[in-house]
Amino acid sequence: MLQKKKGKPMNLNLEAPIVNPAPAAYGNISCEIIPLADLAKQLDVHVRTLHRWHLKRIGPPRVSIGRQIFYTRSGLLKWLDRNEGC
């Protein structure tokens, strides 16, 4: 939450566009990682299910960058191949 210091107005630039530097800065890496919420939609499961699978060590391998959770395409494909017969 943004809080105003005593006596000083907050300076928010709401007209500035929001820029995502990841695709240009990292090339094709955005195609190789899948965010948690996107994978949950693709698998048609709740986000909490993916968290539960991770705690039980039965879910796809994941990568944490800060507080963000991502899944690699290669790790996901291997996990799907291993669990195909279940």
C-alpha positions as a Markdown table, in Angstrom:
| # | Residue | x | y | z |
|---|---|---|---|---|
| 1 | Met | 0.0 | 0.0 | 0.0 |
| 2 | Leu | 1.3 | 3.4 | -0.9 |
| 3 | Gln | 1.4 | 5.8 | 2.1 |
| 4 | Lys | 1.8 | 9.5 | 2.0 |
| 5 | Lys | 4.6 | 11.0 | 4.2 |
| 6 | Lys | 3.5 | 13.8 | 6.4 |
| 7 | Gly | 3.1 | 17.1 | 4.5 |
| 8 | Lys | 4.4 | 15.7 | 1.2 |
| 9 | Pro | 2.1 | 14.8 | -1.7 |
| 10 | Met | 2.6 | 11.5 | -3.5 |
| 11 | Asn | 4.0 | 11.7 | -7.0 |
| 12 | Leu | 2.3 | 9.0 | -9.2 |
| 13 | Asn | 2.8 | 9.1 | -12.9 |
| 14 | Leu | -0.3 | 7.3 | -14.1 |
| 15 | Glu | 0.2 | 8.4 | -17.8 |
| 16 | Ala | 3.4 | 6.4 | -18.2 |
| 17 | Pro | 3.0 | 3.2 | -20.1 |
| 18 | Ile | 3.8 | -0.1 | -18.3 |
| 19 | Val | 6.6 | -1.7 | -20.2 |
| 20 | Asn | 7.6 | -5.4 | -19.9 |
| 21 | Pro | 11.3 | -5.6 | -20.7 |
| 22 | Ala | 11.5 | -9.4 | -20.5 |
| 23 | Pro | 10.8 | -10.4 | -24.2 |
| 24 | Ala | 13.4 | -8.0 | -25.6 |
| 25 | Ala | 16.0 | -8.4 | -22.8 |
| 26 | Tyr | 15.9 | -12.2 | -22.6 |
| 27 | Gly | 15.1 | -13.2 | -26.2 |
| 28 | Asn | 13.1 | -16.3 | -26.4 |
| 29 | Ile | 13.1 | -17.2 | -22.7 |
| 30 | Ser | 9.4 | -16.2 | -22.3 |
| 31 | Cys | 8.5 | -19.1 | -24.6 |
| 32 | Glu | 10.3 | -21.5 | -22.4 |
| 33 | Ile | 8.8 | -20.7 | -19.0 |
| 34 | Ile | 5.2 | -20.8 | -18.0 |
| 35 | Pro | 3.8 | -18.8 | -15.0 |
| 36 | Leu | 2.0 | -20.6 | -12.2 |
| 37 | Ala | -1.5 | -19.2 | -13.0 |
| 38 | Asp | -1.1 | -19.9 | -16.8 |
| 39 | Leu | -0.2 | -23.6 | -16.1 |
| 40 | Ala | -3.1 | -24.0 | -13.7 |
| 41 | Lys | -5.5 | -22.8 | -16.5 |
| 42 | Gln | -3.9 | -25.1 | -19.1 |
| 43 | Leu | -4.1 | -28.1 | -16.8 |
| 44 | Asp | -7.6 | -27.1 | -15.7 |
| 45 | Val | -6.7 | -27.3 | -12.0 |
| 46 | His | -6.7 | -24.6 | -9.2 |
| 47 | Val | -3.4 | -22.8 | -8.4 |
| 48 | Arg | -3.6 | -24.4 | -4.9 |
| 49 | Thr | -3.6 | -27.8 | -6.5 |
| 50 | Leu | -0.2 | -27.0 | -8.1 |
| 51 | His | 1.1 | -25.8 | -4.7 |
| 52 | Arg | -0.2 | -29.1 | -3.0 |
| 53 | Trp | 1.4 | -31.2 | -5.7 |
| 54 | His | 4.7 | -29.4 | -5.1 |
| 55 | Leu | 4.5 | -30.0 | -1.3 |
| 56 | Lys | 3.8 | -33.7 | -2.0 |
| 57 | Arg | 6.6 | -33.8 | -4.6 |
| 58 | Ile | 4.3 | -35.2 | -7.2 |
| 59 | Gly | 3.9 | -32.1 | -9.4 |
| 60 | Pro | 6.0 | -30.8 | -12.3 |
| 61 | Pro | 9.4 | -29.3 | -11.4 |
| 62 | Arg | 9.2 | -25.6 | -10.9 |
| 63 | Val | 11.5 | -22.6 | -10.7 |
| 64 | Ser | 11.1 | -19.7 | -8.2 |
| 65 | Ile | 12.4 | -16.3 | -9.2 |
| 66 | Gly | 11.9 | -14.1 | -6.2 |
| 67 | Arg | 8.3 | -14.7 | -5.2 |
| 68 | Gln | 7.2 | -15.7 | -8.7 |
| 69 | Ile | 6.8 | -19.4 | -9.6 |
| 70 | Phe | 7.4 | -20.6 | -13.1 |
| 71 | Tyr | 7.5 | -24.0 | -14.8 |
| 72 | Thr | 9.9 | -24.8 | -17.7 |
| 73 | Arg | 8.4 | -26.2 | -20.8 |
| 74 | Ser | 11.0 | -29.1 | -20.9 |
| 75 | Gly | 10.3 | -30.0 | -17.3 |
| 76 | Leu | 6.6 | -30.0 | -17.8 |
| 77 | Leu | 6.8 | -32.2 | -20.9 |
| 78 | Lys | 9.0 | -34.7 | -19.1 |
| 79 | Trp | 6.6 | -34.7 | -16.1 |
| 80 | Leu | 3.6 | -35.3 | -18.5 |
| 81 | Asp | 5.4 | -38.2 | -20.1 |
| 82 | Arg | 6.2 | -39.8 | -16.8 |
| 83 | Asn | 2.6 | -39.5 | -15.6 |
| 84 | Glu | 0.8 | -40.3 | -18.8 |
| 85 | Gly | -0.3 | -43.8 | -17.6 |
| 86 | Cys | -1.7 | -42.6 | -14.2 |
